[in-house]
Amino acid sequence: MKAKLGISPIAWWNDDLPELSDDVSLEECLRQSRSAGFTGIEKGRRFPDDPTVMSSILKMVNVALCGGWFSGTLVNEDIATNKHRIQPMIDLFKAVNAPCIVYGEVGHSIQSDRSRPLATKPVLSDADMKAYARRMTEFGEWCAGQGMPLSYHHHMAAVVQFEHELDTFMKCSGEGIPLLFDTGHLAFAGGDVLRVIDNHHKRISHVHVKDIRGPVIKALDWRTQSFLDAVALGAFTVPGDGSLDFGAIVQKLAGYGYEGWFVVEAEQDPRKNPPLRMAEMGYAELMRVTTKAGYVVEAPTFPWR
């Protein structure tokens, strides 16, 4: 089995909490992530949108674009609106041979609002969840038809956060909308990460290997503290520095034949946790657990076909 190891630039620059950002250039971020061992990086806010410029920068450090977040609004806006907004991203990702676009639902979400406590997250009725899942499937099928598949990101503070919400979404949606499995978000929400792999492995197309600091999450008051408060307090970290057993997680994925990207996404304070040092720690742990699980870790080179 083959695996590829990537990282998100969120450890260097946090889009929602600018104070949790390291003052480094895009080129330095790419250089650090590559020197840590990663051969892929997801798109961040400092990346160019011009395919020619993007290709040149990625080629310079021999790093692949292994995904990137799209702020979708299908829960409260129509498909046509989302098609219009995502089309430039589809064109860019196709031009640099990215594997997928990460769909994150921000409609009604409180994930970027520090004034909204965790307990006030949006909740869909069964009927609304079914309708939303059908729209997501149609949208995912359309994106795939354009040559760029989506991968659906369940997320804290959004409409699909808890394990039971994910189960319902998966039951009501179709194969046209694959799943991004995020270990940290699921564990934060109290879900069973191994059970979710058992239940939904056939749809998993992308994996975020986000670790959590259990004591930080356990101490949160969901009635008064927000998702961003949790991030600022250090709820997330890289594999090998937190509370999750990535040996068991990766072995479970390997048992179902998952092949593809394992992407470290660990937003935290770069002053307390320097991004390069944390990237090196995450890479070392991922290499350990993927190798133990029987994976051959690939090192794609430009143009990553």
C-alpha positions in Angstrom: 0.0 0.0 0.0 1.1 3.5 -0.8 0.8 6.7 1.3 1.8 10.3 0.9 2.5 12.7 3.8 1.4 16.3 3.6 0.8 19.2 6.0 -1.4 22.2 6.2 0.0 25.8 6.4 -2.4 26.5 9.3 0.5 25.9 11.8 2.3 28.9 10.2 -0.7 31.2 9.5 -4.1 30.9 11.1 -6.9 32.4 9.0 -9.3 32.9 11.9 -6.9 33.8 14.6 -4.2 36.1 13.1 -2.5 36.3 16.5 -1.7 32.6 16.0 0.5 33.2 12.9 4.2 33.0 12.4 5.5 35.9 10.3 7.0 33.8 7.6 6.7 34.1 3.8 5.0 31.4 1.6 8.4 30.4 0.3 9.8 29.9 3.9 6.7 28.0 4.9 7.1 25.6 1.9 10.9 25.3 2.6 10.3 24.4 6.3 7.5 21.9 5.5 9.7 20.2 2.9 12.8 20.2 5.1 10.7 18.4 7.8 10.0 15.7 5.2 6.6 16.5 3.9 6.1 16.3 0.1 2.6 17.9 0.0 1.0 21.0 1.4 -2.6 22.2 1.4 -3.5 25.6 0.1 -3.5 28.5 2.6 -4.3 32.2 2.4 -0.9 33.3 1.2 -0.9 31.0 -1.8 -1.4 32.5 -5.3 -4.5 31.8 -7.3 -2.7 32.0 -10.6 -1.9 28.5 -11.8 1.3 29.5 -13.5 2.6 31.3 -10.4 1.4 28.4 -8.2 3.2 25.8 -10.3 6.4 27.8 -10.3 6.5 28.1 -6.5 5.6 24.5 -5.9 8.2 23.3 -8.4 10.9 25.4 -6.8 10.7 23.4 -3.6 9.4 20.2 -5.1 6.2 20.1 -3.0 2.8 19.0 -4.3 -0.5 20.8 -3.6 -2.4 18.0 -1.7 -5.7 19.8 -1.1 -7.2 23.0 0.2 -10.3 24.3 1.9 -13.4 25.7 0.1 -15.9 27.5 2.3 -19.1 26.0 1.1 -22.6 27.3 1.9 -24.9 24.6 0.6 -26.8 24.5 3.9 -28.2 27.9 3.3 -27.4 28.9 -0.3 -28.1 27.3 -3.6 -25.9 25.1 -5.7 -25.5 27.6 -8.5 -24.0 30.1 -6.1 -21.5 27.6 -4.8 -20.7 26.4 -8.4 -19.8 30.0 -9.3 -17.5 30.5 -6.3 -15.7 27.1 -6.6 -15.0 27.2 -10.3 -11.8 29.2 -10.1 -10.5 26.8 -7.4 -11.4 23.8 -9.6 -9.4 25.4 -12.5 -6.4 26.1 -10.2 -6.4 22.6 -8.6 -6.7 20.9 -11.9 -3.8 22.9 -13.3 -1.4 21.8 -10.5 -2.8 18.2 -10.3 -4.2 18.5 -6.7 -6.1 15.3 -5.6 -9.2 17.0 -4.3 -10.8 20.2 -2.9 -11.7 20.0 0.8 -15.3 21.1 1.3 -15.9 22.8 4.6 -19.5 23.9 5.4 -19.6 27.4 6.8 -23.3 28.1 6.4 -24.7 28.7 9.9 -21.3 27.7 11.3 -19.9 29.3 14.5 -16.4 28.0 13.9 -15.0 31.5 13.1 -17.0 33.4 15.7 -15.2 33.7 19.1 -18.3 35.2 20.7 -20.4 32.0 20.1 -19.9 29.2 22.7 -19.5 25.6 21.5 -22.9 24.7 22.9 -24.6 27.1 20.4 -23.5 25.2 17.3 -26.2 24.9 14.5 -28.3 21.7 14.5 -30.2 20.5 11.5 -33.5 18.6 11.8 -33.6 15.1 10.2 -35.5 16.5 7.2 -33.0 19.4 6.8 -30.0 17.0 7.1 -31.5 14.7 4.4 -32.1 17.6 2.1 -28.6 19.0 2.8 -27.0 15.6 2.1 -28.8 15.4 -1.2 -27.6 18.8 -2.3 -24.0 17.9 -1.2 -24.2 14.8 -3.3 -25.3 16.7 -6.3 -22.7 19.3 -5.9 -20.0 16.7 -5.3 -21.0 14.9 -8.5 -20.9 18.1 -10.4 -17.4 19.0 -9.2 -16.1 15.5 -10.0 -17.6 15.9 -13.5 -15.5 19.1 -13.8 -12.5 17.0 -13.1 -11.9 17.8 -9.5 -13.5 15.7 -6.7 -14.5 17.1 -3.3 -13.8 15.5 0.1 -16.3 16.5 2.8 -14.8 17.8 6.0 -16.9 17.2 9.2 -15.9 20.0 11.5 -16.3 21.3 15.0 -18.9 24.1 15.3 -20.5 23.2 12.0 -23.7 21.4 11.0 -21.9 18.0 10.8 -19.9 17.9 14.0 -20.9 14.9 16.2 -20.5 11.3 15.2 -24.3 10.7 15.0 -24.6 13.8 12.6 -21.8 12.3 10.4 -23.6 9.0 10.4 -26.8 10.6 9.3 -25.1 12.7 6.7 -23.3 9.6 5.3 -26.4 7.6 5.2 -28.4 10.3 3.4 -25.6 11.3 0.9 -24.2 9.3 -1.9 -20.8 8.2 -3.2 -20.6 11.5 -5.2 -19.5 13.2 -2.0 -16.4 11.4 -0.5 -15.4 11.9 3.1 -12.4 13.7 4.6 -11.8 11.9 7.9 -10.4 14.3 10.5 -9.2 12.5 13.6 -8.9 15.6 15.8 -12.3 17.1 15.0 -14.1 13.8 15.6 -12.3 13.1 18.9 -12.9 16.7 20.1 -16.6 16.1 19.4 -16.5 12.9 21.6 -16.7 10.5 18.7 -15.0 7.1 18.4 -12.4 7.5 15.7 -11.9 3.7 15.1 -15.7 3.1 14.9 -16.1 5.9 12.3 -13.4 4.2 10.1 -15.3 0.9 10.5 -18.5 2.5 9.5 -17.4 4.8 6.6 -14.1 3.6 5.3 -15.5 3.0 1.8 -16.1 6.8 1.4 -12.9 8.0 3.0 -10.8 9.7 0.3 -8.6 12.1 2.3 -7.3 12.0 5.9 -6.4 14.8 8.3 -4.1 13.5 11.1 -4.9 16.1 13.7 -4.0 15.2 17.3 -5.8 16.6 20.4 -4.6 17.6 23.8 -7.2 15.7 25.9 -6.8 17.7 29.1 -7.3 21.0 27.3 -10.5 19.7 25.7 -11.8 18.1 28.9 -11.4 21.4 30.8 -13.5 23.4 28.2 -16.8 24.9 29.3 -19.0 24.5 26.2 -21.5 27.0 27.6 -19.1 29.8 27.6 -16.1 29.0 25.5 -15.9 28.9 21.7 -14.2 26.7 19.1 -11.6 29.5 18.6 -11.0 29.7 22.4 -10.2 26.0 22.3 -7.8 26.5 19.5 -6.1 29.4 21.3 -5.8 27.3 24.4 -4.0 24.5 22.5 -6.7 21.9 21.9 -4.9 20.7 18.7 -1.4 19.5 18.0 0.6 17.2 15.7 0.6 13.4 15.9 3.0 12.2 18.6 2.3 15.2 20.8 -1.2 14.6 21.9 -3.7 12.0 23.2 -4.7 10.0 20.1 -3.2 6.6 19.2 -2.2 7.1 15.6 -0.7 3.6 15.5 -4.2 2.2 15.9 -5.8 4.7 13.6 -3.4 4.2 10.7 -3.5 0.4 11.2 -7.3 0.5 11.0 -7.2 2.5 7.7 -4.5 0.2 6.3 -6.7 -2.8 7.1 -9.4 -1.4 4.8 -6.9 -0.6 2.1 -6.8 3.2 2.3 -4.2 4.7 0.1 -3.6 8.4 -0.4 -2.7 11.4 1.6 -2.2 11.7 5.4 -2.2 15.4 6.1 -1.1 17.0 9.4 -3.4 19.9 10.3 -2.5 21.3 13.7 -3.4 24.9 14.4 -1.7 26.2 17.5 0.4 29.1 18.8 3.7 29.2 16.9 5.4 31.1 19.7 4.8 28.2 22.1 5.0 25.5 19.4 7.4 26.5 16.6 6.0 25.2 13.3 9.2 23.6 12.0 9.8 21.7 15.2 6.2 20.5 15.4 6.3 19.6 11.7 9.4 17.5 12.3 7.7 15.8 15.2 4.5 15.0 13.3 6.5 13.7 10.3 8.5 11.4 12.5 5.4 9.9 14.1 3.6 9.5 10.8 6.6 7.7 9.3 6.7 5.4 12.3 3.1 4.5 12.2 2.6 4.3 8.4 5.7 2.1 8.0 4.6 -0.2 10.9 1.2 -0.5 9.2 2.8 -1.7 6.0 2.7 1.5 3.9 5.3 2.5 1.4 5.6 6.3 1.8 5.9 7.9 -1.6 7.8 11.1 -2.4 6.1 12.6 -5.5 8.1 14.9 -7.6 6.9 17.6 -9.9 4.5 17.5 -11.7 3.1 14.8 -9.4 1.1 12.8 -11.9 
